Amino acid sequence: MDKLKCIIVDDEPLAISLLEQYVKKIPFLDLVFSTENPILALEYIQNNPSDLIFLDIMMPELTGINFMKIVGSKQKYILTTAYSEYALEGYEHNIIDYLLKPISFERFQKSVLKAEERFSFQTTENTHFFVKSSGQQHRIGFDEILYIESIKDYVNIRTGVEEYIVLDTLKSMESQLPEKFVRIHKSFIINLDKVKSIGAKKVILPEFEIPIGDSYRANLLDMLK
């Protein structure tokens, strides 16, 4: 995997300086931009590629939460703040971790290793991807997958013969899969090509029955038209 291009956005100069020192110690991180001004960070992102943003939540010009709403899910985030009460709201977005200040290097390292795990998921030629599971990289063809299930901080990718537990979120996975994959429940994505039948409250796949969430049913039926 190539180095992760990362950005630091924090209104505290000392916090930026500390994170810059930490980033330099991690071989797979490449710091491409840092700023105290989130508006400048938005301008940078619009014109330059990046992978990971270390983002403070409480900033005067623009809060980290609103920053993420503007940028959207094309970026992944590690949030940094002194205010733990904002953690829950932050996790509604496509973030990898939440670091509470003051941040130790040990805690920082643990967080970026989690980011490395997430980015090890790579899509290639729209026919297969590589995922890291049980300490190994596995190549999985999209045609092999029956469904993907969310299990807390992990997802279970289920094929006809194997299952792979991967450190990722269902939302992140959903954004990287081909169109034939559709979310039918808060905890499940299915491969439409594998559907045998659809009932009032469940989808029948080979050897598996997957529940349909009420809020996802209309979209599922639209996809099948």
C-alpha positions as CSV (number, residue, x, y, z in Angstrom):
1,M,0.0,0.0,0.0
2,D,1.2,3.5,-0.8
3,K,1.7,6.0,1.9
4,L,-1.5,7.7,3.2
5,K,-1.6,11.3,2.4
6,C,-2.8,13.1,5.5
7,I,-3.9,16.5,6.6
8,I,-3.9,18.2,10.0
9,V,-6.6,20.7,10.8
10,D,-6.5,22.2,14.3
11,D,-6.9,25.8,15.6
12,E,-4.2,25.2,18.2
13,P,-0.6,25.6,16.9
14,L,0.9,23.4,19.7
15,A,-1.6,20.6,18.8
16,I,-0.6,20.8,15.2
17,S,3.1,20.7,16.1
18,L,2.6,17.6,18.3
19,L,0.7,15.8,15.6
20,E,3.3,16.7,12.9
21,Q,6.0,15.1,15.1
22,Y,3.9,12.0,15.6
23,V,3.2,11.7,11.8
24,K,6.9,11.9,11.0
25,K,7.4,8.8,13.2
26,I,4.9,6.6,11.2
27,P,6.4,5.2,8.0
28,F,3.2,4.8,6.1
29,L,2.0,8.4,6.7
30,D,2.8,11.4,4.4
31,L,1.8,14.8,5.8
32,V,0.8,16.9,2.8
33,F,-0.9,19.9,4.5
34,S,-1.5,21.3,8.0
35,T,-3.4,24.4,9.0
36,E,-5.1,26.3,11.8
37,N,-7.8,27.4,9.4
38,P,-10.5,24.9,8.3
39,I,-11.5,27.1,5.4
40,L,-8.0,26.8,4.0
41,A,-8.2,23.0,4.5
42,L,-11.5,22.9,2.5
43,E,-9.8,24.8,-0.4
44,Y,-6.8,22.4,-0.3
45,I,-9.0,19.3,-0.4
46,Q,-10.9,20.6,-3.4
47,N,-7.7,20.8,-5.5
48,N,-5.4,18.1,-4.0
49,P,-5.6,14.4,-3.3
50,S,-5.6,13.2,0.3
51,D,-6.6,10.1,2.3
52,L,-6.8,10.9,6.0
53,I,-7.7,14.1,8.0
54,F,-6.7,14.6,11.6
55,L,-9.5,17.0,12.5
56,D,-10.2,19.1,15.6
57,I,-13.9,19.4,16.5
58,M,-14.0,22.7,18.3
59,M,-12.7,25.4,15.9
60,P,-14.1,29.0,15.8
61,E,-14.3,29.4,12.0
62,L,-15.9,26.1,11.3
63,T,-16.5,23.1,13.7
64,G,-15.2,19.7,12.8
65,I,-18.7,18.3,12.6
66,N,-19.7,20.9,10.0
67,F,-16.4,20.4,8.2
68,M,-17.2,16.7,7.7
69,K,-20.7,17.5,6.5
70,I,-19.3,19.8,3.8
71,V,-16.5,17.4,2.7
72,G,-18.6,14.3,2.9
73,S,-17.7,10.6,2.8
74,K,-14.9,10.9,0.2
75,Q,-12.5,11.5,3.2
76,K,-11.7,9.4,6.3
77,Y,-11.1,11.1,9.6
78,I,-9.4,10.8,12.9
79,L,-11.0,13.3,15.2
80,T,-9.0,15.2,17.8
81,T,-10.5,17.2,20.6
82,A,-10.5,17.9,24.4
83,Y,-14.3,17.5,24.5
84,S,-15.3,13.9,24.9
85,E,-19.1,14.8,24.7
86,Y,-18.8,15.2,21.0
87,A,-17.6,11.7,20.3
88,L,-21.0,10.2,19.7
89,E,-22.0,12.8,17.1
90,G,-18.6,12.3,15.4
91,Y,-19.2,8.6,14.9
92,E,-22.2,9.4,12.7
93,H,-19.7,10.4,10.0
94,N,-17.1,8.3,8.1
95,I,-14.4,8.4,10.8
96,I,-11.8,5.9,11.9
97,D,-11.1,6.9,15.5
98,Y,-11.5,9.6,18.1
99,L,-8.5,10.9,20.0
100,L,-9.0,12.8,23.2
101,K,-6.4,15.5,24.0
102,P,-3.8,15.4,25.4
103,I,-2.9,12.7,22.9
104,S,-0.1,10.3,23.7
105,F,2.1,8.8,20.9
106,E,1.0,5.3,22.0
107,R,-2.7,6.2,21.5
108,F,-1.9,8.0,18.2
109,Q,0.0,4.9,16.9
110,K,-2.9,2.7,17.7
111,S,-5.3,5.0,15.9
112,V,-3.2,5.2,12.7
113,L,-2.7,1.4,12.6
114,K,-6.5,1.2,12.5
115,A,-6.4,3.6,9.6
116,E,-3.9,1.4,7.8
117,E,-6.2,-1.5,8.2
118,R,-9.1,0.4,6.7
119,F,-7.1,1.6,3.7
120,S,-5.8,-1.9,3.0
121,F,-9.2,-2.5,1.5
122,Q,-8.6,-1.8,-2.2
123,T,-10.8,-2.1,-5.3
124,T,-9.2,-3.3,-8.5
125,E,-10.7,-3.3,-12.0
126,N,-14.2,-3.5,-10.5
127,T,-14.1,-7.3,-10.3
128,H,-12.4,-8.0,-7.0
129,F,-10.9,-6.5,-3.9
130,F,-8.2,-7.2,-1.4
131,V,-9.1,-7.2,2.3
132,K,-7.0,-7.8,5.4
133,S,-8.4,-10.5,7.6
134,S,-6.7,-12.7,10.3
135,G,-3.3,-11.0,9.5
136,Q,-3.4,-11.9,5.8
137,Q,-4.4,-10.1,2.6
138,H,-7.3,-12.0,0.8
139,R,-8.4,-11.5,-2.8
140,I,-12.2,-11.7,-3.0
141,G,-14.2,-11.6,-6.3
142,F,-17.3,-9.5,-6.1
143,D,-19.2,-12.4,-7.7
144,E,-18.3,-14.6,-4.7
145,I,-19.9,-12.4,-2.1
146,L,-23.4,-13.2,-0.8
147,Y,-23.7,-10.5,1.8
148,I,-21.7,-8.2,4.2
149,E,-22.7,-7.8,7.8
150,S,-21.8,-5.1,10.3
151,I,-20.5,-6.4,13.6
152,K,-19.5,-3.4,15.8
153,D,-16.2,-2.0,14.5
154,Y,-15.9,-4.9,12.0
155,V,-17.7,-6.3,8.9
156,N,-18.1,-9.9,8.1
157,I,-17.8,-10.6,4.3
158,R,-19.6,-13.8,3.6
159,T,-19.0,-15.8,0.4
160,G,-20.5,-19.1,-0.5
161,V,-17.7,-21.0,1.2
162,E,-15.8,-18.5,3.5
163,E,-16.2,-15.6,5.8
164,Y,-13.7,-12.8,6.4
165,I,-13.8,-10.5,9.4
166,V,-12.4,-7.1,8.4
167,L,-11.8,-3.9,10.4
168,D,-14.1,-1.5,8.6
169,T,-17.6,0.1,8.7
170,L,-20.6,-0.9,6.6
171,K,-20.9,2.7,5.4
172,S,-17.3,2.8,4.1
173,M,-17.7,-0.6,2.5
174,E,-20.9,0.4,0.8
175,S,-19.2,3.4,-0.9
176,Q,-16.6,1.2,-2.5
177,L,-18.7,-1.6,-3.9
178,P,-20.2,-2.0,-7.4
179,E,-23.8,-1.0,-8.0
180,K,-25.1,-4.6,-7.7
181,F,-24.6,-4.4,-3.9
182,V,-27.4,-2.8,-2.0
183,R,-27.9,-2.0,1.7
184,I,-31.2,-3.6,2.9
185,H,-30.8,-3.2,6.6
186,K,-28.7,-1.1,9.0
187,S,-26.5,-4.2,9.5
188,F,-26.5,-5.8,6.0
189,I,-25.5,-5.3,2.4
190,I,-26.4,-8.0,-0.1
191,N,-25.3,-8.9,-3.6
192,L,-28.4,-8.5,-5.8
193,D,-27.1,-11.2,-8.2
194,K,-27.4,-13.8,-5.4
195,V,-31.0,-13.1,-4.5
196,K,-33.3,-16.1,-5.0
197,S,-36.5,-14.5,-3.7
198,I,-37.8,-11.5,-1.7
199,G,-40.4,-11.9,1.0
200,A,-42.3,-9.2,3.0
201,K,-39.5,-8.9,5.6
202,K,-36.6,-10.9,4.3
203,V,-34.4,-11.6,1.3
204,I,-33.5,-15.2,0.5
205,L,-29.9,-16.0,-0.6
206,P,-28.3,-19.4,-1.1
207,E,-28.4,-20.9,2.4
208,F,-29.1,-17.6,4.1
209,E,-32.1,-15.3,5.0
210,I,-31.4,-11.6,5.4
211,P,-33.9,-9.2,7.1
212,I,-35.1,-6.2,5.3
213,G,-35.2,-3.0,7.3
214,D,-38.4,-1.0,6.9
215,S,-36.5,2.2,5.8
216,Y,-34.5,0.2,3.1
217,R,-37.4,-1.7,1.5
218,A,-38.4,1.0,-1.0
219,N,-34.8,1.5,-2.3
220,L,-34.4,-2.3,-2.7
221,L,-37.6,-2.6,-4.8
222,D,-36.4,0.4,-6.9
223,M,-33.1,-1.4,-7.5
224,L,-34.9,-4.5,-8.8
225,K,-37.0,-2.7,-11.4
